[in-house]
Amino acid sequence: MPLRLADYPQLRLIAWNRREDDLVEEDEVLAMYERNWRYVDEAMLDRKEQQLIDRLIRQYGHGVLNV
């Protein structure tokens, strides 16, 4: 299921080179978080985005965030 970048503030920040309204497949979103985790401000993750990350880790990362 594609996700809209603008719906997740930290994802939007790490996807600065894409349009705000771009839709990205979930497995690619997890890969983006993993590649750019050093730029994610964990203290600024809202509940919705943290739940998304947790779900993506379970579903696509087999329980592991490779950072």
C-alpha positions in Angstrom: 0.0 0.0 0.0 1.6 3.3 -1.0 2.2 6.0 1.6 2.0 9.7 1.1 5.3 11.4 2.2 3.6 14.5 3.5 1.6 12.4 6.1 4.8 11.6 8.1 7.0 14.6 9.1 10.3 12.8 9.6 9.8 10.8 6.5 9.2 14.0 4.6 12.4 15.5 5.9 14.5 12.5 4.8 12.7 12.4 1.4 13.6 16.1 0.8 14.4 15.3 -2.9 10.9 14.1 -3.7 7.6 15.9 -4.0 5.6 16.2 -0.9 2.6 14.5 -2.4 4.6 11.5 -3.8 3.3 8.1 -3.0 5.9 5.5 -2.0 5.5 1.8 -1.5 5.8 0.6 2.1 8.9 -1.6 1.6 10.7 1.4 -0.1 9.6 3.6 2.9 11.3 1.2 5.3 14.5 1.3 3.1 14.4 5.1 3.2 14.2 5.1 7.0 17.1 2.6 7.2 19.3 4.5 4.8 18.7 7.9 6.4 18.1 7.0 10.0 20.9 9.3 11.2 18.8 12.3 10.0 15.6 11.1 11.8 15.0 13.1 15.0 13.5 10.3 17.1 12.3 12.8 19.8 10.2 14.4 17.1 8.5 11.2 15.9 4.7 11.5 16.5 2.7 8.5 17.6 1.4 7.9 14.1 4.8 7.9 12.5 6.3 5.7 15.3 3.5 3.2 14.8 4.2 3.2 11.1 7.9 2.5 11.6 7.1 -0.3 14.1 4.7 -1.9 11.6 7.1 -1.6 8.7 9.9 -3.2 10.8 7.6 -6.1 11.7 6.2 -6.6 8.2 9.2 -5.9 6.0 12.2 -5.9 8.2 11.4 -9.2 10.0 11.6 -7.4 13.4 14.9 -5.5 12.6 15.6 -1.9 11.7 18.9 -2.1 9.8 20.7 1.1 10.8 
